[in-house]
Amino acid sequence: MSRAAVLFSTLGIVAAGLGLAWAWPWLAALVKGGDASAATVALGKTLYAMHCATCHGADLEGQRDWKSPLPSGRMPAPPHDASGHTWHHADDVLFRITKVGPAAVVDGGYKSDMPGFGSVMSDEEIRAVLAFIKSTWPEQEREYQAEMSRRERETTQGE
């Protein structure tokens, strides 16, 4: 093999390695996000930072004492990381809460400062935010949430 061929082969391998290193976070997000593409998860991360992080935290940590009502009687913003309960809910519930607000979805006079984001984000953008949130959960929580979503689909298809 000539020197030029060896040089070009080496450069090709280095370029491929650099490309993989650059793409690794995107690929990891794709795998963790389930059906969501890396681009969808990235869009969701941007939208989350714009619309959700102020209350739910930049690291999805929620507000302090999120299980106890505020002096106003309303509930604080819960965490969306694995320490919270977001992963306990099926996709459709999470989508509706985000689109119309928890007060319109949760029974029993639940009060929250969270508005619906249906007039701020499209359905696709809401799904992207949810894909980003899900991409941060450990595998066990993602599997549990996927099973809840599957059961909900089966229940609603049977109606």
C-alpha positions in Angstrom: 0.0 0.0 0.0 1.4 3.4 -0.9 2.1 6.1 1.7 -0.8 8.3 0.3 -3.2 5.4 0.7 -2.2 4.8 4.3 -2.4 8.5 5.0 -5.9 8.8 3.5 -7.0 5.7 5.3 -5.8 7.0 8.6 -7.4 10.4 8.0 -10.7 8.6 7.2 -10.6 6.6 10.4 -9.8 9.7 12.4 -12.6 11.6 10.7 -15.1 8.8 11.4 -14.0 8.7 15.0 -14.4 12.4 15.4 -17.8 12.2 13.8 -18.9 9.5 16.1 -17.6 11.4 19.1 -19.5 14.5 18.0 -22.7 12.5 17.3 -22.5 10.3 20.5 -24.7 12.6 22.7 -27.3 12.6 19.9 -27.2 8.9 19.5 -27.4 8.3 23.2 -30.5 10.6 23.4 -32.0 8.6 20.5 -31.6 5.3 22.2 -32.8 6.7 25.6 -35.7 8.6 24.0 -37.4 5.4 22.7 -39.1 6.2 19.4 -38.1 9.8 19.4 -35.4 10.9 17.0 -32.3 12.7 18.3 -33.6 15.9 16.6 -36.9 15.6 18.4 -35.2 15.2 21.8 -32.9 18.2 21.0 -35.9 20.3 20.0 -37.7 19.2 23.2 -34.6 20.2 25.3 -34.6 23.7 23.8 -38.4 24.1 24.3 -38.2 22.8 27.8 -35.5 25.4 28.6 -37.7 28.1 27.1 -41.1 27.2 28.6 -40.7 24.7 31.5 -37.4 25.1 33.3 -38.4 28.3 35.1 -40.8 26.3 37.3 -39.7 22.7 36.8 -36.0 23.4 37.1 -33.1 23.4 34.5 -32.2 19.9 35.7 -35.9 18.8 35.9 -35.6 18.9 39.7 -39.0 20.7 40.3 -39.7 23.1 43.1 -38.8 22.5 46.7 -41.4 20.6 48.8 -43.3 19.9 45.6 -45.7 17.4 47.5 -47.0 20.1 49.9 -49.4 22.9 48.8 -48.1 26.4 48.6 -49.6 29.1 50.9 -51.9 29.8 47.9 -53.3 26.3 48.1 -51.8 25.4 44.7 -49.3 22.7 44.2 -45.6 23.5 43.4 -44.1 22.3 40.1 -43.1 18.7 40.5 -39.8 17.3 39.3 -39.7 15.6 35.9 -36.6 13.6 36.7 -36.8 10.1 38.1 -37.4 11.5 41.6 -40.8 12.8 40.6 -44.0 11.1 39.5 -44.1 12.1 35.8 -42.9 8.7 34.7 -46.0 7.1 36.5 -48.3 8.6 33.9 -49.1 7.4 30.4 -48.2 9.4 27.3 -51.8 10.7 26.7 -52.1 12.0 30.3 -48.8 13.8 30.1 -49.7 15.3 26.7 -53.1 16.5 27.9 -51.7 18.0 31.1 -49.1 19.9 29.1 -51.5 21.0 26.5 -54.5 22.1 28.6 -53.0 22.3 32.1 -53.3 20.0 35.1 -56.4 21.7 36.5 -58.3 20.7 33.3 -57.2 17.1 33.5 -56.8 16.1 37.2 -59.9 15.4 39.1 -60.8 16.5 42.6 -60.4 20.3 42.2 -56.6 20.0 41.8 -55.1 23.5 41.7 -51.8 24.4 40.0 -50.1 27.5 38.7 -49.2 25.5 35.5 -51.1 26.9 32.5 -51.8 24.8 29.4 -49.3 25.3 26.7 -51.5 24.4 23.7 -51.6 28.1 22.6 -47.8 28.4 23.0 -46.6 25.1 21.5 -47.8 22.9 18.7 -48.8 19.3 19.5 -45.5 18.2 17.9 -43.5 20.6 20.1 -45.3 19.3 23.2 -44.4 15.8 22.2 -40.8 16.9 21.7 -40.7 18.3 25.2 -42.1 15.0 26.6 -39.5 13.0 24.5 -36.7 15.1 26.0 -38.0 14.6 29.6 -38.3 10.8 29.0 -34.8 10.7 27.5 -33.4 11.7 30.9 -35.1 8.9 32.9 -33.2 5.7 33.8 -34.2 2.6 31.9 -36.5 1.2 34.6 -38.6 4.4 34.7 -38.8 4.5 30.9 -40.0 0.9 30.8 -42.6 1.5 33.4 -43.9 4.6 31.7 -44.0 2.8 28.3 -46.0 0.0 29.9 -48.5 2.5 31.4 -48.8 4.1 27.9 -49.3 0.7 26.3 -52.1 -0.2 28.8 -53.8 3.1 28.3 -53.8 2.6 24.5 -55.3 -0.9 24.9 -58.0 0.5 27.3 -59.0 3.3 25.0 -58.9 1.1 21.9 -61.3 -1.3 23.6 -63.9 1.5 24.3 
